[in-house]
Amino acid sequence: MKRTHSDNPQRNHNNHRWLLAALTLFWLVGCNHRVQDRSSSPSVRPELLEKFEKIRSLGLHQEKAHEFLRLVTSVGGRLTGSSQADRAVELTARLMTELGFDRVWTEPVKVGHWVRGEKELATIRSSKLGTQSLEICALGHSLGTAVEGLEAGLVEVRSFEELASLKDKISGRIVFFNVPMNRTVLEPFAAYGQAASFRVHGASEAARYGARAVLIRSMTFRLDHNPHTGLMEYDERQPRIPAAAISTAGAELLHSWLQVDPELKVWLRMNCRQEEPVTSANVIGQLTGSEFPEEIILVGGHLDSWDLSPGAHDDAAGCAVAIEVLRLIKETGLKPKRTIRAVLFMDEEFGGTGGRAYAASDNRNGEKHLVAIEQDRGGAAPLGLAFSLENLLDRLKPLLYYLEPMGINWLRTGGGGVDIAPLQSKGTILGGLIPESQRYFDYHHGALDGPETVHPRELELQAVILAIVIYFLAEEGV
């Protein structure tokens, strides 16, 4: 039997570690460890203000970031290892070349290749209430069912503790993790991080007690019929069973039917499978520094996405912003002292192999990444900036007065992302622009994440702000 991506325990361990790092970074990035006071901010040098104004005026007049987002999303969902992901690599490399960046290239990345297959099907079958179809989708890495599908009774649980308490009732059944995102948590990424543990670990925890499959309530505050996918991982010590997300409306319906008929059954069929790893690529473009070319300020997003939508907020938006940052600086005629680099990482969704490959590449020899910024929180309006080093916050403090009208209200410690995390051990400062996120999980990993949900002006504001911050860092250093 051929060894697949998910059959490699060491690789699973690495993917699991980076997945947890990603979930943690998602909510830590906005933590208010220290908020900078604007009242005593020194003024920005007039010659820099003039350059900032050129960037702001050009960006808001043209709004090119949304054009770039539409280009990335034009290929559809960019599941790692898919032809759509390959097409996105080609299109974005060509775009950056056409924009005239000083250097554009790709770097190979070995990625897993999970295939969803035909649309998943699920039906409730009750002797008391009849039958009702459910909207489900397979979770990434899940294996499929037999061709004829799988039918079993259900056990509904709302925690791993409840799962353990019902262990004697689980064998041969489907476990239904009906755990909503906690609406009382103000930070949506924090609520997501709490609920995502059931998506990641639920299948193996249920398999421990003999479950045949799991259904996981989708991670969204929205009540609708769109299931949200995402990565799950198998514990090598437990049997592998199919894992699917169920829409929030479907979860509510299934819960209500179980109150009337606890003996109902659910039939489901999933056609997903794991294929052999393939080679993809990170896409890189840069404006080379005029005085310190080996010192790099990086801005990036991840080029891959899930396949249920074109992945506009997650993360065509981050890729579009990274490209627009470089375009704005180039088109205004600015010549940064340090290199400014845009990196479109491949394979963030399936374990972060693109970020690790970038950091480990021999091409990094002789390079020193001063700051790395990752945009992976959607394309909504800006709120603030977060960086991992307090000293850098002090350096950026003079910019607050100028950036405030564009939406930047604070500087905080935090920031980062799964793709740039491997650079931190090399002394790189990590950061990011934090946008408004209350609606983000309406779209995240689901069918609604199309380009029409991203407002062109809000996305352009992200690019303008980051172009100003990054040009400032490229000129002044850290």
Sine and cosine of phi, psi and omega as CSV:
sin_phi,cos_phi,sin_psi,cos_psi,sin_omega,cos_omega
0.00,0.00,0.70,-0.71,0.01,-1.00
-0.95,0.30,0.60,-0.80,0.06,-1.00
-0.99,0.15,0.82,-0.57,0.04,-1.00
-0.99,-0.11,0.09,-1.00,0.00,-1.00
-0.82,0.57,-0.69,0.73,-0.08,-1.00
-0.98,0.18,-0.07,1.00,0.05,-1.00
-1.00,-0.01,0.00,1.00,-0.05,-1.00
-0.99,-0.14,0.96,-0.27,-0.09,-1.00
-0.87,0.50,-0.65,0.76,-0.04,-1.00
-0.91,0.41,-0.66,0.75,0.02,-1.00
-0.91,0.41,-0.64,0.77,0.06,-1.00
-0.86,0.50,-0.66,0.75,0.01,-1.00
-0.87,0.49,-0.69,0.72,-0.01,-1.00
-0.91,0.41,-0.70,0.71,0.01,-1.00
-0.88,0.47,-0.66,0.75,-0.01,-1.00
-0.88,0.47,-0.67,0.74,0.00,-1.00
-0.89,0.46,-0.70,0.72,-0.03,-1.00
-0.96,0.30,-0.51,0.86,0.07,-1.00
-0.89,0.46,-0.73,0.68,0.03,-1.00
-0.89,0.45,-0.60,0.80,0.05,-1.00
-0.89,0.46,-0.64,0.77,0.00,-1.00
-0.90,0.44,-0.71,0.70,-0.01,-1.00
-0.89,0.46,-0.64,0.77,0.02,-1.00
-0.91,0.41,-0.71,0.71,-0.02,-1.00
-0.90,0.45,-0.57,0.82,-0.02,-1.00
-0.82,0.57,-0.64,0.77,-0.05,-1.00
-0.99,-0.15,-0.45,0.89,0.05,-1.00
-0.94,0.35,-0.43,0.91,-0.11,-0.99
-0.85,0.53,-0.47,0.88,-0.02,-1.00
-0.97,-0.24,0.16,0.99,-0.05,-1.00
-0.90,0.44,0.67,-0.75,-0.09,-1.00
-1.00,-0.02,0.96,0.28,0.05,-1.00
-0.96,0.26,-0.64,0.77,0.05,-1.00
-0.44,-0.90,0.81,-0.59,0.02,-1.00
-0.97,-0.23,0.78,-0.63,-0.04,-1.00
-0.97,0.23,0.64,-0.77,0.02,-1.00
-1.00,0.05,0.82,-0.58,-0.02,-1.00
-0.99,0.10,-0.28,0.96,-0.17,-0.98
-0.88,0.47,-0.50,0.86,-0.05,-1.00
-0.94,-0.34,0.35,0.94,-0.06,-1.00
-0.92,0.38,0.78,-0.62,0.10,-1.00
-0.93,0.36,0.35,-0.94,-0.03,-1.00
-0.97,0.22,0.38,-0.93,0.06,-1.00
-1.00,0.06,0.62,-0.79,0.01,-1.00
-0.83,0.55,0.70,-0.72,-0.07,-1.00
-0.82,0.58,-0.61,0.79,-0.03,-1.00
-0.92,0.40,-0.51,0.86,0.08,-1.00
-0.96,0.27,-0.64,0.77,0.03,-1.00
-0.85,0.53,-0.64,0.77,0.02,-1.00
-0.88,0.47,-0.64,0.77,0.03,-1.00
-0.94,0.34,-0.63,0.78,0.05,-1.00
-0.87,0.50,-0.65,0.76,-0.01,-1.00
-0.89,0.45,-0.61,0.79,0.03,-1.00
-0.89,0.45,-0.69,0.73,0.03,-1.00
-0.88,0.47,-0.75,0.66,-0.04,-1.00
-0.88,0.48,-0.73,0.68,-0.05,-1.00
-0.90,0.45,-0.71,0.70,0.00,-1.00
-0.89,0.45,-0.72,0.70,-0.04,-1.00
-0.89,0.45,-0.76,0.64,-0.06,-1.00
-0.94,0.33,-0.43,0.90,0.05,-1.00
-0.96,0.27,-0.63,0.78,-0.13,-0.99
-0.99,-0.14,-0.54,0.84,-0.02,-1.00
0.76,0.65,0.79,0.61,-0.04,-1.00
-0.97,0.26,-0.38,0.92,-0.06,-1.00
-0.83,0.55,-0.64,0.77,-0.02,-1.00
-0.94,0.34,-0.51,0.86,0.12,-0.99
-0.88,0.47,-0.68,0.74,0.00,-1.00
-0.92,0.40,-0.63,0.78,0.06,-1.00
-0.87,0.49,-0.67,0.74,0.01,-1.00
-0.91,0.41,-0.55,0.84,0.06,-1.00
-0.90,0.43,-0.73,0.69,-0.01,-1.00
-0.89,0.46,-0.69,0.73,-0.06,-1.00
-0.98,0.21,-0.17,0.99,-0.05,-1.00
-0.90,0.44,-0.37,0.93,-0.01,-1.00
-1.00,0.06,-0.11,0.99,-0.05,-1.00
1.00,-0.02,-0.29,-0.96,0.03,-1.00
-0.90,0.43,0.69,-0.72,-0.14,-0.99
-0.93,-0.38,0.89,0.45,-0.01,-1.00
-0.88,0.47,0.72,-0.69,-0.03,-1.00
-0.77,0.63,0.77,-0.64,0.01,-1.00
1.00,0.04,-0.06,1.00,-0.05,-1.00
-1.00,0.04,0.25,-0.97,0.07,-1.00
-0.91,0.40,-0.51,0.86,0.04,-1.00
-0.91,0.41,-0.63,0.78,0.05,-1.00
-0.91,0.42,-0.65,0.76,0.05,-1.00
-0.88,0.48,-0.67,0.74,0.00,-1.00
-0.90,0.44,-0.62,0.78,0.02,-1.00
-0.90,0.44,-0.60,0.80,0.07,-1.00
-0.87,0.49,-0.73,0.68,-0.02,-1.00
-0.89,0.46,-0.72,0.69,-0.07,-1.00
-0.91,0.42,-0.69,0.72,-0.06,-1.00
-0.96,0.29,-0.56,0.83,0.08,-1.00
-0.90,0.43,-0.66,0.75,0.02,-1.00
-0.92,0.40,-0.66,0.75,0.01,-1.00
-0.86,0.51,-0.76,0.65,-0.03,-1.00
-0.91,0.42,-0.53,0.85,0.08,-1.00
-0.92,0.40,-0.71,0.70,0.01,-1.00
-0.90,0.44,-0.50,0.87,0.03,-1.00
-0.97,0.26,-0.14,0.99,0.11,-0.99
0.99,0.16,0.46,0.89,0.06,-1.00
-0.89,0.45,0.43,-0.90,-0.10,-1.00
-0.87,0.50,-0.58,0.81,-0.02,-1.00
-0.49,-0.87,0.68,-0.73,0.04,-1.00
-0.69,-0.72,0.74,-0.67,0.01,-1.00
-0.38,-0.93,0.18,-0.98,0.08,-1.00
-0.86,-0.51,0.45,-0.89,0.07,-1.00
-0.79,-0.61,0.76,-0.65,-0.10,-0.99
-0.92,0.40,0.55,-0.83,0.04,-1.00
-0.66,-0.75,0.80,-0.60,0.10,-0.99
-0.99,0.15,0.83,-0.56,-0.09,-1.00
-0.78,-0.62,0.42,-0.91,0.11,-0.99
-0.95,0.30,0.30,-0.95,-0.06,-1.00
-0.68,-0.73,1.00,0.07,0.07,-1.00
-1.00,-0.08,0.69,-0.72,-0.06,-1.00
-0.87,-0.49,0.77,-0.64,-0.02,-1.00
-0.96,0.29,-0.64,0.77,-0.06,-1.00
0.98,0.18,-0.32,-0.95,-0.02,-1.00
-0.89,0.46,0.40,-0.92,-0.04,-1.00
-0.82,0.57,0.69,-0.72,0.00,-1.00
-0.94,0.34,0.51,-0.86,0.01,-1.00
-0.78,-0.63,0.56,-0.83,0.07,-1.00
-0.49,-0.87,0.60,-0.80,-0.01,-1.00
-0.62,-0.79,0.72,-0.70,0.18,-0.98
-0.99,0.11,0.70,-0.71,0.04,-1.00
-0.80,-0.61,0.92,-0.39,-0.07,-1.00
-0.79,-0.61,0.72,-0.69,0.06,-1.00
-0.94,0.34,-0.32,0.95,-0.03,-1.00
-0.99,-0.16,-0.54,0.84,-0.14,-0.99
-0.89,-0.45,-0.13,0.99,0.02,-1.00
1.00,-0.09,-0.55,-0.83,-0.02,-1.00
-0.83,-0.55,0.45,-0.89,0.01,-1.00
-0.41,-0.91,0.78,-0.63,0.04,-1.00
-0.96,0.27,0.45,-0.89,0.03,-1.00
-0.81,-0.59,0.56,-0.83,0.09,-1.00
-1.00,0.00,0.89,-0.46,0.03,-1.00
-0.74,-0.67,0.24,-0.97,0.17,-0.99
-0.53,-0.85,0.57,-0.82,0.01,-1.00
-0.92,0.39,0.54,-0.84,0.12,-0.99
-1.00,0.06,0.55,-0.84,-0.03,-1.00
-0.87,0.50,0.73,-0.68,-0.08,-1.00
1.00,0.01,-0.23,0.97,-0.04,-1.00
-0.90,0.43,0.55,-0.84,0.21,-0.98
-1.00,0.10,0.24,-0.97,-0.01,-1.00
-1.00,-0.01,-0.03,-1.00,0.10,-0.99
-1.00,-0.06,0.04,-1.00,0.17,-0.99
-0.90,0.43,0.30,-0.96,-0.05,-1.00
-0.84,0.55,-0.63,0.78,-0.02,-1.00
-0.98,0.20,-0.07,1.00,-0.01,-1.00
1.00,-0.01,-0.15,-0.99,-0.06,-1.00
-0.64,-0.76,0.73,-0.68,0.03,-1.00
-0.78,-0.63,0.72,-0.70,-0.01,-1.00
-0.32,-0.95,0.30,-0.96,0.14,-0.99
-0.95,0.30,0.16,-0.99,-0.10,-0.99
-0.88,-0.47,0.51,-0.86,0.24,-0.97
-0.82,-0.58,0.88,-0.47,-0.01,-1.00
-1.00,-0.04,0.75,-0.66,0.03,-1.00
-0.69,-0.72,0.36,-0.93,0.00,-1.00
-0.83,-0.56,0.15,0.99,0.06,-1.00
-0.26,-0.97,0.29,-0.96,0.09,-1.00
-0.93,0.36,-0.49,0.87,0.05,-1.00
-0.91,0.41,-0.67,0.74,0.04,-1.00
-0.91,0.40,-0.61,0.79,0.06,-1.00
-0.84,0.55,-0.73,0.68,-0.02,-1.00
-0.90,0.43,-0.60,0.80,-0.02,-1.00
-0.93,0.36,-0.39,0.92,-0.01,-1.00
-0.97,-0.25,0.33,0.94,-0.14,-0.99
-0.84,0.54,-0.50,0.87,-0.02,-1.00
-0.97,0.25,-0.18,0.98,-0.03,-1.00
-0.96,-0.28,0.05,1.00,-0.19,-0.98
-1.00,-0.08,-0.50,0.87,-0.10,-0.99
-0.81,0.58,0.78,-0.63,0.04,-1.00
0.99,0.15,0.04,1.00,-0.06,-1.00
-0.92,-0.39,0.15,-0.99,0.14,-0.99
-0.99,-0.10,0.78,-0.63,0.07,-1.00
-1.00,-0.01,0.78,-0.63,-0.02,-1.00
-0.95,-0.32,0.98,-0.22,0.05,-1.00
-0.99,0.11,0.99,-0.14,-0.03,-1.00
-0.98,-0.17,0.97,0.26,-0.09,-1.00
-0.88,-0.47,0.98,-0.21,0.00,-1.00
-0.95,0.33,0.42,-0.91,0.22,-0.98
-0.89,0.46,0.67,-0.74,-0.10,-1.00
-0.96,0.29,0.95,-0.32,-0.05,-1.00
-0.93,0.36,-0.29,0.96,-0.02,-1.00
-0.99,0.13,-0.17,0.99,0.06,-1.00
-1.00,0.10,0.87,-0.50,-0.10,-0.99
-0.93,0.37,-0.60,0.80,-0.02,-1.00
-1.00,0.08,0.94,-0.34,-0.07,-1.00
-0.84,0.54,-0.57,0.82,-0.01,-1.00
-0.93,0.37,-0.50,0.87,0.07,-1.00
-0.93,0.36,-0.67,0.74,0.05,-1.00
-0.89,0.45,-0.63,0.78,0.04,-1.00
-0.89,0.45,-0.71,0.71,-0.01,-1.00
-0.86,0.51,-0.59,0.80,0.03,-1.00
-0.93,0.37,-0.73,0.69,-0.08,-1.00
-0.96,0.27,-0.47,0.88,-0.10,-0.99
-0.91,0.41,-0.31,0.95,0.01,-1.00
-0.88,0.47,-0.49,0.87,0.02,-1.00
-0.96,0.28,-0.59,0.80,0.07,-1.00
-0.92,0.40,-0.68,0.73,-0.07,-1.00
-0.95,0.31,-0.74,0.67,-0.17,-0.99
-0.96,-0.28,-0.15,0.99,-0.17,-0.99
-0.85,0.53,-0.67,0.74,-0.06,-1.00
-0.89,0.46,-0.73,0.68,-0.03,-1.00
-0.94,0.34,-0.57,0.82,0.04,-1.00
-0.91,0.41,-0.64,0.77,0.03,-1.00
-0.95,0.31,-0.61,0.79,0.01,-1.00
-0.89,0.45,-0.47,0.88,0.04,-1.00
-0.82,0.57,-0.52,0.86,-0.05,-1.00
-0.95,-0.30,0.23,0.97,0.11,-0.99
1.00,-0.08,0.24,0.97,0.03,-1.00
-0.90,0.43,0.46,-0.89,0.01,-1.00
-1.00,-0.09,-0.40,0.92,0.00,-1.00
-0.22,-0.98,0.18,-0.98,0.10,-1.00
-0.73,-0.69,0.54,-0.84,0.20,-0.98
-0.89,-0.45,0.76,-0.65,-0.07,-1.00
-0.89,-0.46,0.80,-0.60,0.07,-1.00
-0.87,0.50,0.72,-0.70,-0.04,-1.00
-0.89,0.46,0.54,-0.84,-0.02,-1.00
-1.00,0.04,1.00,0.05,0.05,-1.00
-0.33,-0.94,0.52,-0.85,0.12,-0.99
-0.98,0.22,-0.34,0.94,-0.11,-0.99
-0.97,0.25,0.63,-0.78,0.08,-1.00
-0.98,-0.18,0.97,-0.24,0.00,-1.00
-0.42,-0.91,-0.12,-0.99,-0.09,-1.00
-0.98,-0.21,0.31,0.95,-0.02,-1.00
-0.98,-0.19,0.94,-0.34,0.07,-1.00
-0.95,0.32,0.51,-0.86,-0.01,-1.00
-0.91,-0.41,0.83,-0.56,-0.02,-1.00
-1.00,0.07,-0.21,-0.98,-0.02,-1.00
0.42,-0.91,0.14,-0.99,-0.09,-1.00
-0.99,0.16,0.67,-0.74,0.21,-0.98
-0.84,-0.55,0.28,-0.96,0.01,-1.00
-0.73,-0.69,0.59,-0.81,0.07,-1.00
-1.00,-0.08,0.68,-0.73,0.18,-0.98
-0.99,0.16,0.86,-0.51,-0.07,-1.00
-0.87,0.50,-0.29,0.96,-0.02,-1.00
-1.00,0.08,-0.14,0.99,-0.06,-1.00
-0.88,-0.47,0.39,-0.92,0.08,-1.00
-0.88,0.47,0.47,-0.88,0.04,-1.00
-1.00,-0.07,0.79,-0.61,-0.01,-1.00
-0.77,-0.63,0.42,-0.91,-0.01,-1.00
-0.89,0.46,0.57,-0.82,-0.01,-1.00
-0.71,-0.70,0.79,-0.61,-0.03,-1.00
-0.69,-0.72,0.47,-0.88,0.14,-0.99
-1.00,-0.05,0.59,-0.81,0.08,-1.00
-0.91,-0.42,0.60,-0.80,0.00,-1.00
-0.87,0.50,0.38,-0.93,0.01,-1.00
-0.91,0.42,-0.63,0.78,0.06,-1.00
-0.91,0.42,-0.63,0.77,0.05,-1.00
-0.91,0.42,-0.61,0.79,0.03,-1.00
-0.90,0.44,-0.66,0.75,0.03,-1.00
-0.90,0.43,-0.66,0.75,0.02,-1.00
-0.90,0.43,-0.72,0.69,-0.01,-1.00
-0.88,0.47,-0.65,0.76,0.05,-1.00
-0.87,0.49,-0.71,0.70,-0.04,-1.00
-0.92,0.40,-0.59,0.81,0.04,-1.00
-0.93,0.37,-0.59,0.81,0.02,-1.00
-0.90,0.43,-0.47,0.88,0.05,-1.00
-0.92,0.39,-0.53,0.85,-0.01,-1.00
-1.00,0.05,-0.63,0.77,-0.08,-1.00
-0.69,-0.72,1.00,0.06,0.01,-1.00
-0.89,0.45,-0.27,0.96,-0.04,-1.00
-0.99,-0.11,0.11,0.99,0.02,-1.00
-0.86,0.51,0.29,-0.96,0.03,-1.00
-0.82,-0.57,0.38,-0.92,0.09,-1.00
-0.84,-0.54,0.76,-0.65,0.13,-0.99
-0.97,-0.23,0.71,-0.70,0.06,-1.00
-0.63,-0.78,0.49,-0.87,0.06,-1.00
-0.70,-0.71,0.78,-0.62,-0.01,-1.00
-0.75,-0.66,0.67,-0.74,-0.10,-1.00
-0.92,-0.39,0.27,0.96,-0.05,-1.00
-0.95,0.31,0.39,-0.92,-0.03,-1.00
-0.35,-0.94,0.37,-0.93,0.06,-1.00
-0.97,-0.22,0.80,-0.59,0.05,-1.00
-0.94,-0.33,0.03,-1.00,-0.04,-1.00
-0.90,0.43,0.57,-0.82,0.06,-1.00
-0.85,0.53,0.45,-0.89,0.02,-1.00
-0.76,-0.65,0.16,-0.99,0.04,-1.00
-0.98,-0.18,0.81,-0.59,0.10,-0.99
-0.86,-0.51,-0.48,-0.88,-0.07,-1.00
-0.35,-0.94,0.52,-0.85,0.33,-0.95
-0.99,0.14,0.56,-0.83,0.02,-1.00
-0.92,-0.38,0.76,-0.65,-0.17,-0.99
-0.73,-0.68,0.71,-0.71,0.13,-0.99
-0.68,-0.73,0.47,-0.88,-0.03,-1.00
-0.49,-0.87,0.39,-0.92,0.25,-0.97
-0.96,-0.27,0.90,-0.43,-0.13,-0.99
-0.98,0.21,0.73,-0.68,-0.03,-1.00
-0.89,0.46,0.63,-0.78,-0.04,-1.00
-0.98,0.18,-0.42,0.91,-0.04,-1.00
-0.87,-0.48,-0.59,0.81,-0.04,-1.00
-0.77,-0.64,0.93,0.37,-0.10,-0.99
-0.89,0.45,-0.40,0.92,-0.03,-1.00
-0.99,0.17,-0.22,0.98,0.04,-1.00
-1.00,-0.08,0.81,-0.58,-0.23,-0.97
-0.84,-0.54,0.71,-0.71,0.22,-0.97
-0.95,-0.30,0.89,-0.46,-0.09,-1.00
-0.97,-0.25,0.65,-0.76,0.17,-0.98
-0.74,-0.67,0.71,-0.70,-0.07,-1.00
-0.41,-0.91,0.14,-0.99,0.14,-0.99
-0.56,-0.83,-0.02,-1.00,0.03,-1.00
-0.95,-0.32,0.72,-0.70,-0.13,-0.99
-0.99,0.16,-0.47,0.88,0.03,-1.00
-0.97,0.24,0.31,-0.95,0.07,-1.00
-0.46,-0.89,0.08,-1.00,0.17,-0.98
-0.97,0.22,0.11,-0.99,-0.22,-0.98
-0.95,-0.30,0.06,1.00,-0.03,-1.00
-0.99,0.12,-0.20,0.98,0.00,-1.00
-0.41,-0.91,0.05,-1.00,0.06,-1.00
-0.97,0.26,-0.02,1.00,0.09,-1.00
0.89,0.45,0.80,0.60,-0.06,-1.00
-0.96,0.30,-0.84,0.55,0.05,-1.00
-0.93,0.36,-0.57,0.82,-0.10,-0.99
-0.80,-0.59,1.00,0.01,0.03,1.00
-0.64,-0.77,0.65,0.76,0.12,-0.99
-0.85,0.53,-0.52,0.85,0.01,-1.00
-0.87,0.50,-0.73,0.69,0.00,-1.00
-0.90,0.44,-0.62,0.78,0.04,-1.00
-0.92,0.40,-0.70,0.72,0.00,-1.00
-0.88,0.47,-0.67,0.74,0.02,-1.00
-0.89,0.45,-0.69,0.73,0.00,-1.00
-0.87,0.50,-0.70,0.72,0.01,-1.00
-0.91,0.41,-0.67,0.74,-0.03,-1.00
-0.92,0.40,-0.54,0.84,0.07,-1.00
-0.84,0.55,-0.75,0.66,-0.01,-1.00
-0.92,0.38,-0.65,0.76,0.00,-1.00
-0.88,0.48,-0.70,0.71,-0.03,-1.00
-0.87,0.49,-0.69,0.73,-0.01,-1.00
-0.92,0.39,-0.66,0.75,0.01,-1.00
-0.93,0.38,-0.72,0.69,-0.10,-0.99
-0.93,0.36,-0.40,0.91,0.06,-1.00
-1.00,0.09,0.05,1.00,0.09,-1.00
0.98,0.19,0.28,0.96,-0.04,-1.00
-0.99,0.12,0.59,-0.81,0.00,-1.00
-0.88,-0.48,1.00,-0.04,-0.07,-1.00
-0.91,0.42,0.57,-0.82,0.03,-1.00
-0.94,0.34,-0.57,0.82,0.00,-1.00
-0.94,-0.34,0.39,-0.92,-0.04,-1.00
-0.93,0.36,0.71,-0.70,0.10,-1.00
-0.93,-0.38,0.84,-0.55,-0.15,-0.99
-0.82,-0.58,0.74,-0.68,0.14,-0.99
-0.98,-0.20,0.79,-0.61,0.04,-1.00
-0.83,-0.55,0.83,-0.55,0.09,-1.00
-0.98,-0.20,0.98,-0.22,-0.13,-0.99
-0.99,0.17,0.59,-0.81,0.08,-1.00
-0.98,-0.21,0.63,-0.77,0.18,-0.98
0.98,0.21,0.59,0.81,0.15,-0.99
-0.93,0.36,-0.63,0.77,-0.12,-0.99
-0.93,0.37,-0.46,0.89,-0.05,-1.00
-0.95,-0.31,0.44,0.90,0.15,-0.99
0.80,-0.61,-0.02,1.00,0.11,-0.99
0.98,0.20,0.45,0.89,-0.01,-1.00
-0.91,0.41,-0.51,0.86,0.00,-1.00
-0.90,0.44,-0.68,0.73,0.03,-1.00
-0.91,0.41,-0.65,0.76,0.01,-1.00
-0.93,0.38,-0.64,0.77,0.02,-1.00
-0.91,0.42,-0.63,0.78,0.01,-1.00
-0.89,0.46,-0.74,0.67,-0.04,-1.00
-0.91,0.42,-0.55,0.83,-0.09,-1.00
-1.00,0.01,-0.14,0.99,-0.09,-1.00
-0.89,0.46,0.58,-0.82,0.10,-1.00
-0.88,0.47,-0.35,0.94,0.05,-1.00
-0.91,0.42,-0.26,0.96,0.02,-1.00
-0.99,0.13,-0.17,0.99,0.01,-1.00
-0.87,0.49,0.78,-0.63,-0.02,-1.00
1.00,0.08,-0.09,1.00,0.03,-1.00
-0.99,-0.15,0.52,-0.85,0.09,-1.00
-0.76,-0.65,0.95,-0.33,0.02,-1.00
-0.99,0.12,0.94,-0.35,0.00,-1.00
-0.97,0.25,-0.75,0.66,-0.04,-1.00
-0.66,-0.75,0.66,-0.75,0.11,-0.99
-0.81,-0.59,0.80,-0.59,-0.03,-1.00
-0.90,-0.44,0.79,-0.61,0.04,-1.00
-0.88,-0.47,0.78,-0.63,0.04,-1.00
-0.96,-0.28,0.97,-0.25,-0.04,-1.00
-0.54,-0.84,0.67,0.74,0.04,-1.00
-0.77,-0.63,0.37,0.93,0.07,-1.00
1.00,-0.08,0.11,-0.99,-0.11,-0.99
-0.97,-0.24,0.42,0.91,-0.06,-1.00
-0.99,0.15,-0.01,-1.00,-0.10,-1.00
-0.89,0.45,0.61,-0.80,-0.02,-1.00
-0.93,0.37,0.54,-0.84,0.10,-1.00
-0.87,-0.50,-0.68,0.74,-0.08,-1.00
-0.22,-0.98,-0.05,-1.00,0.01,-1.00
-0.81,-0.58,0.64,-0.77,0.01,-1.00
-0.77,-0.64,0.71,-0.70,0.04,-1.00
-0.67,-0.75,0.46,-0.89,-0.13,-0.99
-0.98,0.20,-0.21,0.98,-0.05,-1.00
-0.87,-0.49,0.83,-0.55,-0.04,-1.00
-0.89,0.46,-0.57,0.82,0.00,-1.00
-0.87,0.49,-0.56,0.83,0.04,-1.00
-0.93,0.37,-0.56,0.83,0.06,-1.00
-0.86,0.51,-0.64,0.77,0.04,-1.00
-0.90,0.44,-0.61,0.79,0.02,-1.00
-0.91,0.42,-0.55,0.83,-0.05,-1.00
-1.00,0.05,-0.20,0.98,-0.08,-1.00
-0.80,0.61,-0.63,0.77,0.02,-1.00
-0.87,0.48,-0.33,0.94,-0.04,-1.00
-0.99,0.15,-0.29,0.96,-0.14,-0.99
-0.85,0.52,-0.69,0.72,-0.04,-1.00
-0.87,0.49,-0.62,0.78,-0.01,-1.00
-0.97,0.26,-0.58,0.81,-0.08,-1.00
-0.99,0.12,-0.32,0.95,-0.08,-1.00
-0.84,0.55,-0.69,0.72,0.02,-1.00
-0.88,0.47,-0.33,0.94,0.03,-1.00
-1.00,-0.03,0.03,1.00,0.12,-0.99
0.90,-0.43,-0.10,0.99,-0.03,-1.00
-1.00,0.09,0.94,-0.35,-0.09,-1.00
-0.97,-0.24,-0.23,0.97,-0.07,-1.00
-0.34,-0.94,0.33,-0.94,0.22,-0.98
-0.88,-0.48,0.71,-0.70,-0.01,-1.00
-0.67,-0.75,0.38,-0.93,0.20,-0.98
-0.97,0.25,0.53,-0.85,-0.08,-1.00
0.65,-0.76,-0.47,-0.88,0.09,-1.00
1.00,0.00,0.33,-0.94,0.03,-1.00
0.75,-0.66,-0.30,-0.95,-0.02,-1.00
0.16,-0.99,0.31,-0.95,-0.10,-0.99
-0.91,0.42,-0.52,0.85,-0.05,-1.00
-0.96,0.26,-0.55,0.84,-0.03,-1.00
-0.99,-0.11,-0.16,0.99,-0.03,-1.00
-0.82,0.57,-0.62,0.79,0.00,-1.00
-0.89,0.46,-0.32,0.95,0.01,-1.00
-0.98,0.21,-0.32,0.95,-0.09,-1.00
-0.89,0.45,-0.58,0.82,0.00,-1.00
-0.92,0.38,-0.26,0.97,0.04,-1.00
-1.00,-0.07,0.16,0.99,0.04,-1.00
1.00,-0.02,0.17,0.99,-0.02,-1.00
-0.98,0.19,0.68,-0.73,0.13,-0.99
-0.99,0.16,0.77,-0.64,-0.01,-1.00
-0.98,-0.19,0.49,-0.87,0.00,-1.00
-0.26,-0.96,-0.04,-1.00,0.04,-1.00
-0.07,-1.00,0.36,-0.93,0.16,-0.99
-1.00,0.01,0.73,-0.68,-0.06,-1.00
-0.98,-0.21,0.92,-0.38,0.05,-1.00
-1.00,-0.02,0.21,-0.98,0.13,-0.99
-0.87,0.49,0.66,-0.75,-0.16,-0.99
-0.72,-0.69,0.21,0.98,-0.07,-1.00
-0.91,0.41,-0.45,0.89,0.02,-1.00
-0.98,-0.21,-0.03,1.00,-0.14,-0.99
-0.84,0.54,-0.65,0.76,-0.08,-1.00
-0.99,0.14,0.02,1.00,0.27,-0.96
-0.90,0.44,-0.54,0.84,-0.14,-0.99
-0.97,-0.25,-0.52,0.86,-0.20,-0.98
-0.80,0.61,0.87,-0.49,0.09,-1.00
0.89,0.46,0.34,0.94,-0.04,-1.00
-0.79,-0.61,-0.09,-1.00,-0.13,-0.99
-0.96,0.29,-0.30,0.95,-0.12,-0.99
-1.00,0.05,-0.04,1.00,-0.14,-0.99
-0.99,0.12,0.91,0.41,0.02,-1.00
-0.97,-0.23,0.22,-0.98,-0.06,-1.00
-0.88,0.47,-0.43,0.90,0.00,-1.00
-0.93,0.37,-0.28,0.96,0.01,-1.00
-1.00,0.08,-0.11,0.99,0.01,-1.00
-0.97,-0.26,0.85,-0.52,-0.01,-1.00
-0.98,0.21,0.80,-0.59,-0.07,-1.00
-0.83,0.55,-0.64,0.77,-0.04,-1.00
-0.94,0.33,-0.65,0.76,0.02,-1.00
-0.89,0.45,-0.67,0.74,0.03,-1.00
-0.91,0.42,-0.66,0.75,0.00,-1.00
-0.91,0.42,-0.58,0.81,0.06,-1.00
-0.87,0.50,-0.63,0.77,0.08,-1.00
-0.85,0.53,-0.73,0.68,-0.05,-1.00
-0.92,0.40,-0.67,0.74,-0.01,-1.00
-0.88,0.47,-0.74,0.68,-0.02,-1.00
-0.88,0.48,-0.72,0.69,-0.01,-1.00
-0.93,0.37,-0.57,0.82,0.06,-1.00
-0.88,0.48,-0.66,0.75,0.02,-1.00
-0.91,0.41,-0.75,0.66,-0.02,-1.00
-0.89,0.45,-0.71,0.71,-0.06,-1.00
-0.94,0.35,-0.64,0.77,0.06,-1.00
-0.90,0.44,-0.65,0.76,0.04,-1.00
-0.85,0.52,-0.72,0.69,-0.01,-1.00
-0.92,0.39,-0.60,0.80,0.02,-1.00
-0.91,0.41,-0.51,0.86,0.02,-1.00
-0.99,0.11,-0.70,0.72,-0.16,-0.99
-0.99,-0.11,-0.30,0.96,-0.07,-1.00
0.97,0.23,-0.08,-1.00,-0.02,-1.00
-0.88,-0.48,0.00,0.00,0.00,0.00
